[in-house]
Amino acid sequence: MAHTAPRRTAFGTRRTGRRHPLVATLMALPLAALLLVVFDGWETVATQASSVGVMLGR
């Protein structure tokens, strides 16, 4: 098999590993706000926040 150069993404090398919990939270907040507007209810936002909390607790 031929030896090739390591692959790179369009934006450079990609780090592997876990994302910082604050970054994951900041990524989820816009989705929670969108769910609040689209479904017009706190239950959906609470469900989403609970799911994110479970994910961050891993």
DOSELUM-106641 format. One record per residue: residue number from 1; residue in one letter; chain; x, y, z of N, C-alpha, C, CB in turn. Coordinates in steps of 0.1 Angstrom, whole numbers, plus 2048, in hexadecimal, padded with zeros to 3 digits. Glycine has a CB too. Layout:
{NUM 'A' 'A' {X Y Z} {X Y Z} {X Y Z} {X Y Z}}
...
This chain:
{1 'M' 'A' {808 7F4 800} {800 800 800} {809 80C 800} {7F6 800 80C}}
{2 'A' 'A' {805 816 7F8} {80D 823 7F7} {80C 82B 804} {809 82B 7EB}}
{3 'H' 'A' {817 831 807} {817 83B 813} {813 848 80E} {825 83B 81A}}
{4 'T' 'A' {809 84E 814} {804 85B 810} {805 865 81B} {7F5 85A 80B}}
{5 'A' 'A' {804 872 818} {804 87C 822} {7F8 87B 82B} {806 88A 81C}}
{6 'P' 'A' {7F9 880 837} {7ED 880 840} {7E2 889 83A} {7F0 885 84E}}
{7 'R' 'A' {7D6 885 83B} {7CB 88D 836} {7C9 899 83F} {7BE 885 835}}
{8 'R' 'A' {7C5 8A4 838} {7C1 8B1 83F} {7B3 8B5 83B} {7CC 8BC 83C}}
{9 'T' 'A' {7AD 8BB 844} {79F 8C1 841} {7A1 8CE 83A} {797 8C2 84E}}
{10 'A' 'A' {796 8D4 835} {797 8E1 82E} {79C 8EC 837} {789 8E4 828}}
{11 'F' 'A' {79A 8EA 844} {79E 8F5 84D} {7AB 8F1 855} {793 8F8 857}}
{12 'G' 'A' {7B3 8E8 850} {7BF 8E4 857} {7BD 8D7 85E} {7C3 8EF 861}}
{13 'T' 'A' {7C6 8D4 867} {7C4 8C7 86E} {7B9 8C8 878} {7D2 8C4 875}}
{14 'R' 'A' {7B3 8BD 87B} {7A8 8BC 884} {7AC 8B5 891} {79C 8B5 87E}}
{15 'R' 'A' {7AA 8BB 89C} {7AD 8B5 8A9} {7A3 8AA 8AC} {7AE 8BF 8B4}}
{16 'T' 'A' {7A9 8A0 8B2} {7A0 895 8B7} {79F 896 8C6} {7A5 887 8B3}}
{17 'G' 'A' {794 891 8CB} {793 891 8DA} {785 897 8DD} {79E 899 8E0}}
{18 'R' 'A' {784 89B 8EA} {777 8A0 8EF} {777 8AF 8EE} {775 89B 8FD}}
{19 'R' 'A' {76B 8B4 8EC} {768 8C2 8EB} {766 8C8 8F9} {75C 8C5 8E2}}
{20 'H' 'A' {76B 8D4 8FB} {769 8DA 909} {75B 8DC 90C} {771 8E8 909}}
{21 'P' 'A' {756 8D9 918} {748 8DA 91B} {742 8E8 918} {746 8D7 92A}}
{22 'L' 'A' {74A 8F2 91A} {744 900 917} {742 901 908} {74E 90A 91C}}
{23 'V' 'A' {74A 8FC 900} {748 8FD 8F1} {73C 8F5 8ED} {755 8F7 8EA}}
{24 'A' 'A' {73A 8E9 8F3} {72E 8E1 8F0} {721 8E9 8F5} {72F 8D4 8F7}}
{25 'T' 'A' {722 8EF 900} {716 8F7 905} {713 902 8FC} {719 8FC 913}}
{26 'L' 'A' {71E 90A 8F7} {71C 915 8EE} {716 911 8E1} {729 91D 8EC}}
{27 'M' 'A' {71A 904 8DD} {714 8FF 8D0} {706 8FB 8D2} {71C 8F3 8CC}}
{28 'A' 'A' {702 8F7 8DE} {6F4 8F2 8E0} {6EA 8FE 8E2} {6F3 8E9 8EB}}
{29 'L' 'A' {6EF 909 8E8} {6E6 914 8EB} {6DE 91A 8E0} {6EE 91F 8F2}}
{30 'P' 'A' {6E4 91C 8D4} {6DC 921 8C9} {6D1 917 8C5} {6E5 924 8BD}}
{31 'L' 'A' {6D4 90A 8C6} {6C9 900 8C2} {6BE 901 8CD} {6CF 8F2 8C2}}
{32 'A' 'A' {6C2 903 8D9} {6B7 904 8E3} {6AF 910 8E1} {6BE 904 8F1}}
{33 'A' 'A' {6B5 91B 8DE} {6AD 927 8DB} {6A4 925 8CF} {6B7 933 8D9}}
{34 'L' 'A' {6A9 91F 8C4} {6A1 91C 8B8} {695 913 8BC} {6AA 915 8AE}}
{35 'L' 'A' {697 909 8C4} {68C 901 8C8} {682 908 8D0} {691 8F5 8D1}}
{36 'L' 'A' {686 912 8D8} {67D 91A 8E0} {674 922 8D7} {685 923 8E9}}
{37 'V' 'A' {67A 928 8CC} {673 930 8C3} {669 928 8BA} {67C 938 8BA}}
{38 'V' 'A' {66F 91D 8B5} {667 914 8AB} {65B 90D 8B2} {670 90A 8A5}}
{39 'F' 'A' {65E 907 8BE} {654 8FF 8C4} {64C 907 8CF} {65A 8F3 8CA}}
{40 'D' 'A' {651 913 8D2} {64A 91C 8DB} {647 916 8E8} {63D 922 8D5}}
{41 'G' 'A' {651 910 8EE} {64F 90A 8FB} {65C 907 903} {647 8FD 8F9}}
{42 'W' 'A' {65B 908 910} {666 905 918} {669 8F6 91A} {664 90B 926}}
{43 'E' 'A' {65F 8ED 917} {662 8DF 919} {66D 8DA 90F} {655 8D7 916}}
{44 'T' 'A' {66C 8E0 903} {676 8DC 8F9} {684 8E0 8FD} {672 8E1 8EB}}
{45 'V' 'A' {684 8ED 901} {691 8F2 906} {697 8EA 912} {690 901 909}}
{46 'A' 'A' {68E 8E7 91B} {692 8DF 927} {697 8D2 923} {687 8DE 931}}
{47 'T' 'A' {691 8CB 919} {695 8BE 914} {6A3 8BF 90E} {68B 8B9 90A}}
{48 'Q' 'A' {6A4 8C9 905} {6B1 8CB 8FF} {6BC 8CE 909} {6B1 8D6 8F5}}
{49 'A' 'A' {6BA 8D6 913} {6C4 8D9 91D} {6C7 8CD 925} {6BF 8E5 926}}
{50 'S' 'A' {6BD 8C5 928} {6BF 8B9 92F} {6C8 8AF 927} {6B2 8B2 933}}
{51 'S' 'A' {6C6 8AE 91A} {6CE 8A5 912} {6DD 8AA 911} {6C8 8A5 903}}
{52 'V' 'A' {6DE 8B7 910} {6EC 8BD 910} {6F3 8BA 91E} {6EC 8CC 90D}}
{53 'G' 'A' {6EB 8BC 929} {6F1 8B9 936} {6F5 8AB 937} {6E7 8BC 940}}
{54 'V' 'A' {6EE 8A1 932} {6F1 893 932} {6FE 891 92A} {6E6 88A 92D}}
{55 'M' 'A' {6FF 898 91E} {70A 896 916} {717 89C 91C} {708 89D 908}}
{56 'L' 'A' {716 8A7 923} {721 8AD 92A} {725 8A5 936} {71E 8BB 92D}}
{57 'G' 'A' {71C 89E 93B} {71F 896 947} {727 889 945} {713 892 94E}}
{58 'R' 'A' {729 886 938} {731 87A 935} {73F 87B 939} {730 877 926}}
